[in-house]
Amino acid sequence: MAATDDREFDEIDHEADDLDVEDSGAPAPPQAPPPAPGTPAVIADDVHVKYRVFGGRQSTAGEMGRLRRLVNRSRAHVGAVTEVHAVRGVSFVARHGESVGLIGMNGAGKSTLLRAVAGLMPISEGRVFVDGTTALLGVNAALVPALTGARNVMIGGLALGLTPDQVRERFDDIVEFAGIGDFINLPMKAYSSGMAARLRFAISTAAIPDILMIDEALATGDAAFRNRSRAKIEEIREHAGTVFLVSHSTQSIERMCDRAIWLDQGRMLADGPAREVVAEYRKALQKKS
Ligand SMILES: Nc1ncnc2c1ncn2[C@@H]1O[C@H](COP(=O)(O)OP(=O)(O)OP(=O)(O)O)[C@@H](O)[C@H]1O
């Protein structure tokens, strides 16, 4: 049994060492000058996002219903189509150097809005303008669970536009930032959700994106990780980057954001200084409970 385990670990280690992605020889792309703080980074203009959900219950009943499903077999498996209007006419301007928190109850549309701004969700009405590169950090970051953390560092780094050499240079910093130690040599599917979120955060911030979007990842870390994250967010803002943070922790929003947007059932209820919006939101929560 032990021998088998050792062999499995050897194989994984071998894979982790294999960071030998060939450099194309091309020089790293020239860095554009940082944008001026205060200029618009994201403009959302009357944004609507709708999900189409397939597979709802058929409204037909009995023999006729069964017959109809049989006849329309190619369509029968999808059932009824329901539309979920997740974001309803949201408009805002976020500026370079700003840190914007998104708050609201479960299902308010926070993650959907973030994904739409990152270009990962089609919007059904309205417009989004983005100035710069976006890095969305959240449950759906495009890493490969079957591969080791080390391989994912390379994949994520390349996806962010780093060269293989740049990823190798930053590799140790990324692993240290994530605080996952030797787990970096194990497949990500063996990580706890917190470990995976920390590694995604460390990868996403390795390239100092212009716009960083964080979806609840900070909630998963311990105090030391949260401090490192806060320092990283400050660093990004100093480079005139814009940070969006979705969190149910109103304390995190107050600590890390100067502005907050409150969403409720897809609509924007408030947009203003983080402390004021959070205070209003807490009052509303107290009334509900
Ligand atoms: N993939 C999906 N397919 C269909 N509906 C979805 C999908 N993802 C989210 N929704 C719906 O869209 C609405 C907004 O969801 P969203 O996840 O954006 O809210 P949220 O504010 O981020 O919620 P939470 O705080 O619970 O994470 C909800 O009604 C949700 O059920």
The ligand as a Tripos MOL2 file, in Angstrom:
@<TRIPOS>MOLECULE
LIG
   31    33     1     0     0
SMALL
NO_CHARGES

@<TRIPOS>ATOM
      1 N1        -25.9300   29.6110  -14.0770 N.pl3     1 LIG1
      2 C1        -27.1190   30.1170  -13.7260 C.ar      1 LIG1
      3 N2        -28.2380   29.7130  -14.3590 N.ar      1 LIG1
      4 C2        -29.4300   30.2300  -14.0270 C.ar      1 LIG1
      5 N3        -29.6300   31.1570  -13.0660 N.ar      1 LIG1
      6 C3        -28.5510   31.5750  -12.4050 C.ar      1 LIG1
      7 C4        -27.2470   31.0820  -12.6970 C.ar      1 LIG1
      8 N4        -26.3640   31.7000  -11.8560 N.ar      1 LIG1
      9 C5        -27.0970   32.5260  -11.0950 C.ar      1 LIG1
     10 N5        -28.4080   32.4550  -11.4250 N.ar      1 LIG1
     11 C6        -29.5150   33.2310  -10.8190 C.3       1 LIG1
     12 O1        -29.2240   34.6100  -11.0140 O.3       1 LIG1
     13 C7        -29.5660   35.3480   -9.8540 C.3       1 LIG1
     14 C8        -28.3150   36.0930   -9.3550 C.3       1 LIG1
     15 O2        -27.3470   35.1390   -8.9310 O.3       1 LIG1
     16 P1        -25.8760   35.5780   -8.4790 P.3       1 LIG1
     17 O3        -25.1070   34.3330   -8.2460 O.co2     1 LIG1
     18 O4        -25.3480   36.5660   -9.4300 O.co2     1 LIG1
     19 O5        -26.1970   36.3000   -7.1020 O.3       1 LIG1
     20 P2        -25.1970   36.6820   -5.9210 P.3       1 LIG1
     21 O6        -25.6520   38.0100   -5.4280 O.co2     1 LIG1
     22 O7        -23.7980   36.5680   -6.3700 O.co2     1 LIG1
     23 O8        -25.5760   35.5480   -4.8790 O.3       1 LIG1
     24 P3        -24.7380   34.8720   -3.6870 P.3       1 LIG1
     25 O9        -24.4710   35.9470   -2.6800 O.co2     1 LIG1
     26 O10       -25.6910   33.8340   -3.1730 O.co2     1 LIG1
     27 O11       -23.4880   34.2940   -4.2930 O.co2     1 LIG1
     28 C9        -30.1390   34.3460   -8.8610 C.3       1 LIG1
     29 O12       -31.5350   34.3820   -8.9750 O.3       1 LIG1
     30 C10       -29.6010   33.0260   -9.3320 C.3       1 LIG1
     31 O13       -30.5060   31.9850   -9.0190 O.3       1 LIG1
@<TRIPOS>BOND
     1     1     2 1
     2     2     3 ar
     3     2     7 ar
     4     3     4 ar
     5     4     5 ar
     6     5     6 ar
     7     6     7 ar
     8     6    10 ar
     9     7     8 ar
    10     8     9 ar
    11     9    10 ar
    12    10    11 1
    13    11    12 1
    14    11    30 1
    15    12    13 1
    16    13    14 1
    17    13    28 1
    18    14    15 1
    19    15    16 1
    20    16    17 2
    21    16    18 1
    22    16    19 1
    23    19    20 1
    24    20    21 2
    25    20    22 1
    26    20    23 1
    27    23    24 1
    28    24    25 2
    29    24    26 1
    30    24    27 1
    31    28    29 1
    32    28    30 1
    33    30    31 1
@<TRIPOS>SUBSTRUCTURE
     1 LIG1         1 GROUP 0 **** ****
